[in-house]
């Protein structure tokens, strides 16, 4: 760089820095601010005189405030970078006390006078708000999909509830007759009441499972036994399968590690795959067979281990012209479908760091499967 270039930088560098949208600061090895650009003043609400010479920690809330100088000292002593040359997301604090999310990138500058650091700070408030809005929209779509699934299963749900209700009515009538008899048989009465209670609990269990599936209040993730999750799901899916003359057959691997996930969302994915499989088999009159296989296994060779859930039907499979559109929003081959089910399912699984995909079987039908990482980041 010649003298002319150096002079040009000296003349125009302040104007260039002030034109940058992101905040730029320089600090010395003691962690004190040496210079700021116009964006930094706007972002934090201070004047230049209020910032220059002050510790950078003034712009940080706890716990970052206490840790900042320790990081700088540690880097100068050991060369081990925590932020410097790497960058990270954290929180900053404006003059009025407002705390907002930022992305901080720090680079080292070595001069004859000593070591300095340049920090570029990007305000992530708008990005985080957009992220949150997207998450809320996805959750609303997921809720709509769950309600839609329950609507599609109305016939099977009514059948599942009607059976215990019919039995309750019969046992109640029997109890009335026993009580009206002169020679009351207490043993028969207790037996009838016990059976009535059992059927009431059975009907209540059906309602409770539906409520738990539809009413997703907190969305908290937890360590989940996938086999237990699939078994619990089988109670929801079994009635629909029976109504269509289909047998659910389970092949659950033993000793599966737990998965850190949202159990209701994962059940939503599995139930959607099972219902699609039932529809695919029912549409062709189950001419290729009546067995729908649901399995779990640990995926061999996965980097950190993954649990896979498979749904294997014996329908017609996915036509070649539809393969690239299977997970596209609003694409459906069903006459009354919305085309959102698989799209939402894929977003749920990917949000868990997993994979949702499919393959056509060698003989007939199709296998849909999803994989979730073992003991994911809590």
C-alpha positions in Angstrom: 0.0 0.0 0.0 1.6 3.3 -1.0 1.5 6.7 0.7 -1.4 7.8 -1.4 -3.6 4.9 -0.4 -2.7 5.5 3.3 -3.7 9.1 3.0 -6.9 8.2 1.3 -7.8 5.8 4.1 -7.0 8.4 6.8 -9.2 11.0 5.0 -12.2 8.8 4.3 -12.2 6.0 6.9 -14.4 7.8 9.4 -17.0 8.5 6.7 -16.9 4.9 5.5 -17.4 3.6 9.1 -20.3 6.0 9.8 -22.0 4.7 6.6 -22.0 1.1 7.8 -25.3 -0.2 9.1 -23.8 -2.3 11.9 -22.2 -0.9 15.0 -18.4 -0.9 15.0 -16.2 -0.3 18.1 -12.6 -0.6 18.9 -11.3 -1.4 22.3 -7.9 -1.7 23.9 -6.5 -4.7 25.8 -7.9 -3.3 29.0 -11.4 -3.6 27.5 -11.9 0.2 27.2 -13.7 1.7 24.1 -11.4 3.7 21.8 -13.7 4.6 19.0 -17.3 4.1 17.8 -19.2 4.7 14.6 -22.5 6.4 14.1 -24.4 3.1 14.1 -23.1 2.3 17.5 -24.3 5.6 18.9 -27.8 5.0 17.4 -27.9 1.4 18.5 -27.0 2.1 22.2 -28.3 5.6 22.6 -25.1 7.1 24.0 -23.1 10.1 22.8 -19.5 9.5 21.7 -18.1 11.2 24.8 -20.2 8.9 27.0 -18.7 5.8 25.3 -15.1 6.5 24.5 -12.8 5.6 27.4 -15.4 3.6 29.1 -15.3 -0.2 29.6 -17.1 -2.2 26.9 -18.9 -4.1 29.6 -21.1 -1.0 30.0 -23.0 -2.2 26.9 -23.6 -5.7 28.4 -26.2 -7.1 30.8 -25.3 -9.8 33.3 -23.9 -12.5 33.0 -22.0 -11.2 30.0 -20.8 -8.1 31.8 -18.9 -10.0 34.4 -17.4 -12.5 32.0 -16.3 -10.2 29.2 -12.9 -8.9 30.6 -12.1 -12.5 31.8 -12.5 -13.7 28.2 -10.2 -10.9 26.9 -7.6 -11.6 29.6 -7.8 -15.3 28.9 -7.3 -14.8 25.2 -4.3 -12.6 25.6 -2.7 -15.1 28.1 -3.5 -18.4 26.3 -4.5 -17.5 22.7 -7.7 -19.6 23.2 -10.6 -17.8 21.5 -14.1 -17.7 23.0 -15.5 -15.0 20.8 -12.5 -13.4 19.1 -12.2 -14.5 15.5 -15.3 -16.7 16.0 -18.4 -14.6 16.7 -21.5 -15.5 18.7 -25.0 -14.5 19.6 -25.5 -12.8 23.0 -27.4 -9.8 24.5 -26.5 -6.1 24.7 -27.8 -3.3 26.9 -28.7 0.2 25.7 -28.4 3.4 27.7 -32.1 3.3 28.6 -31.7 -0.2 30.0 -33.3 -2.0 27.1 -31.8 -5.5 26.5 -31.7 -6.7 23.0 -30.2 -9.7 21.0 -27.0 -9.1 19.0 -24.5 -11.0 17.0 -20.9 -9.9 18.0 -17.9 -10.6 15.8 -14.5 -9.6 17.3 -11.2 -9.5 15.5 -7.7 -8.8 16.9 -5.6 -5.8 15.7 -1.8 -5.8 16.6 -0.1 -2.5 16.4 3.2 -1.0 17.5 1.3 0.6 20.4 -0.2 -2.7 21.5 -3.1 -5.1 20.9 -6.5 -3.7 20.1 -9.8 -5.4 19.2 -12.5 -4.4 16.7 -16.0 -5.4 17.3 -18.9 -5.5 14.8 -22.3 -5.6 16.5 -25.4 -6.5 14.6 -28.8 -5.9 16.2 -30.9 -9.1 15.8 -34.1 -7.7 17.3 -36.0 -7.7 13.9 -34.6 -11.1 12.9 -35.5 -12.7 16.3 -39.0 -11.2 16.1 -39.4 -12.7 12.5 -38.1 -16.0 13.8 -40.6 -16.0 16.7 -43.5 -15.1 14.3 -42.5 -18.0 12.1 -42.4 -20.4 15.0 -45.9 -19.2 16.1 -47.3 -19.5 12.6 -45.8 -23.0 12.3 -47.4 -24.0 15.7 -50.8 -22.6 14.5 -50.5 -24.6 11.3 -49.5 -27.7 13.3 -52.6 -27.2 15.6 -54.8 -26.9 12.5 -53.3 -30.1 11.1 -54.0 -31.9 14.4 -57.6 -30.7 14.4 -58.0 -31.7 10.8 -56.6 -35.2 11.6 -59.1 -35.6 14.3 -61.9 -34.5 12.0 -60.8 -37.0 9.4 -60.9 -39.7 12.1 -64.5 -38.8 13.3 -66.0 -42.0 12.2 -63.4 -44.2 13.9 -63.5 -42.0 17.1 -67.3 -42.3 17.2 -67.0 -46.0 16.8 -64.4 -46.3 19.6 -66.5 -44.2 22.0 -69.8 -45.8 21.0 -68.7 -49.3 22.0 -68.0 -48.6 25.7 -71.1 -46.3 25.9 -73.3 -49.1 24.6 -71.8 -51.4 27.2 -72.4 -48.8 29.9 -76.0 -48.5 29.0 -76.5 -52.3 29.0 -74.8 -52.7 32.4 -76.7 -49.8 33.9 -80.0 -51.4 32.8 -78.9 -54.7 34.3 -78.1 -53.0 37.6 -81.6 -51.4 37.7 -83.2 -54.8 37.1 -81.1 -56.4 39.8 -82.0 -53.7 42.3 -85.7 -54.1 41.5 -85.6 -57.9 42.3 -86.9 -59.0 45.7 -84.0 -61.4 46.3 -81.2 -58.9 45.5 -78.0 -60.7 44.3 -75.3 -58.5 45.6 -72.6 -60.5 43.9 -74.1 -60.0 40.5 -74.8 -56.3 41.2 -71.1 -55.7 42.2 -70.0 -57.6 39.1 -72.2 -55.5 36.8 -71.2 -52.2 38.5 -67.5 -53.2 38.1 -67.9 -53.9 34.4 -69.8 -50.6 34.0 -67.0 -48.7 35.7 -64.4 -50.4 33.5 -66.3 -49.4 30.3 -66.6 -45.8 31.6 -62.9 -45.7 32.2 -62.3 -47.0 28.7 -64.5 -44.3 27.1 -62.7 -41.7 29.3 -59.3 -42.9 28.1 -60.4 -42.5 24.5 -61.4 -38.9 25.2 -58.3 -38.2 27.2 -56.0 -39.3 24.4 -57.8 -37.2 21.9 -57.7 -34.1 24.2 -54.0 -34.7 24.9 -53.3 -34.9 21.2 -55.3 -31.8 20.2 -54.6 -29.6 23.2 -50.9 -28.8 22.9 -50.4 -26.1 25.5 -46.7 -25.8 26.4 -44.7 -27.6 23.7 -42.0 -28.6 26.1 -39.4 -31.1 24.9 -38.3 -33.9 27.1 -36.5 -37.2 27.0 -38.9 -39.7 25.4 -39.0 -43.5 25.0 -40.0 -43.8 21.4 -41.4 -47.3 21.9 -43.7 -46.0 24.6 -44.7 -43.1 22.4 -45.6 -45.4 19.5 -47.5 -47.8 21.8 -49.5 -44.9 23.2 -50.2 -43.7 19.7 -51.4 -47.2 18.7 -54.6 -46.5 20.8 -55.4 -43.5 18.6 -54.7 -45.3 15.3 -56.1 -48.7 16.1 -59.8 -47.7 15.8 -59.2 -46.0 12.4 -57.4 -49.1 11.1 -60.1 -51.5 12.3 -62.8 -49.4 10.6 -60.9 -49.9 7.3 -60.2 -53.6 7.8 -56.5 -53.0 8.4 -54.3 -54.7 10.9 -51.6 -52.7 12.6 -48.5 -54.8 13.3 -45.7 -53.5 15.5 -42.0 -54.4 15.4 -40.4 -52.3 18.1 -36.7 -52.7 18.7 -35.6 -53.4 22.3 -33.2 -51.2 24.2 -33.7 -48.0 22.2 -32.0 -44.9 23.7 -34.2 -42.0 24.6 -34.8 -39.1 22.2 -35.1 -35.5 23.3 -38.2 -34.2 21.6 -41.7 -32.8 21.8 -43.8 -36.0 22.2 -47.1 -34.5 21.0 -45.5 -33.1 17.8 -43.7 -36.4 17.1 -46.9 -38.3 17.7 -48.6 -36.0 15.2 -46.0 -36.9 12.6 -46.3 -40.6 13.3 -50.1 -40.5 13.3 -50.1 -38.6 10.0 -47.9 -41.2 8.4 -50.1 -44.0 9.7 -53.3 -42.4 8.5 -51.8 -41.7 5.0 -50.8 -45.4 4.9 -54.3 -46.5 5.9 -55.8 -44.3 3.2 -53.4 -45.6 0.5 -54.3 -49.2 1.3 -58.0 -48.5 1.6 -58.1 -46.7 -1.8 -57.2 -49.9 -3.6 -59.4 -52.1 -1.4 -56.4 -53.6 0.4 -55.8 -55.9 -2.7 -52.1 -56.2 -1.8 -52.7 -57.1 1.8 -54.3 -55.9 5.1 -51.2 -55.5 7.3 -49.7 -52.1 8.0 -46.3 -52.4 9.7 -44.9 -49.9 12.2 -41.4 -50.3 13.5 -38.6 -48.7 15.5 -34.9 -49.2 15.3 -31.5 -47.6 16.1 -29.8 -46.4 12.9 -26.4 -48.0 12.5 -23.5 -45.8 11.5 -25.3 -42.5 12.4 -22.7 -39.8 13.5 -24.2 -39.4 17.0 -26.9 -42.1 16.8 -30.5 -41.8 15.7 -33.8 -43.6 16.4 -35.9 -44.4 13.3 -39.6 -44.9 13.1 -41.0 -46.6 10.0 -44.5 -47.0 8.5 -44.6 -49.6 5.8 -47.9 -49.9 3.8 -48.9 -52.2 1.0 -50.7 -49.7 -1.2 -49.6 -48.5 -4.6 -46.5 -46.5 -3.6 -45.6 -43.0 -4.8 -45.9 -42.4 -8.5 -42.7 -41.1 -10.1 -44.3 -37.8 -11.2 -45.2 -37.1 -7.5 -41.9 -38.0 -5.9 -40.4 -34.5 -5.9 -43.7 -32.9 -4.6 -44.5 -35.3 -1.7 -43.4 -32.8 1.0 -44.5 -29.6 -0.9 -47.1 -27.5 0.8 -50.6 -27.8 -0.8 -49.7 -30.8 -2.9 -52.0 -33.8 -2.3 -53.4 -36.8 -4.2 -56.4 -37.0 -1.9 -59.8 -35.7 -3.1 -60.5 -33.9 0.2 -57.0 -33.3 1.5 -55.4 -29.9 2.2 -51.9 -31.0 1.2 -50.3 -29.6 4.4 -49.8 -32.7 6.4 -46.5 -34.0 5.2 -45.1 -30.4 4.8 -45.8 -29.7 8.4 -44.5 -33.1 9.4 -41.2 -32.4 7.7 -40.8 -29.0 9.3 -41.5 -30.6 12.8 -38.9 -33.3 12.3 -36.3 -30.9 10.8 -36.9 -28.5 13.7 -35.9 -31.5 15.9 -32.7 -31.9 13.9 -34.0 -35.0 12.3 -34.9 -36.4 8.8 -38.3 -37.3 7.3 -38.2 -39.2 4.0 -39.8 -42.1 2.0 -39.0 -44.9 -0.4 -41.1 -47.2 -2.6 -41.0 -50.8 -1.5 -39.6 -53.5 -3.8 -42.9 -55.4 -4.1 -45.7 -53.0 -3.3 -46.5 -49.9 -1.3 -44.3 -47.4 0.3 -42.2 -46.9 3.4 -42.2 -43.5 5.1 -39.7 -43.0 7.9 -38.3 -40.3 10.2 -35.2 -40.2 12.3 -34.5 -38.2 15.4 -31.1 -37.7 17.0 -30.4 -39.6 20.3 -30.3 -37.5 23.4 -30.4 -34.3 21.5 -29.2 -31.0 22.9 -31.3 -30.2 25.9 
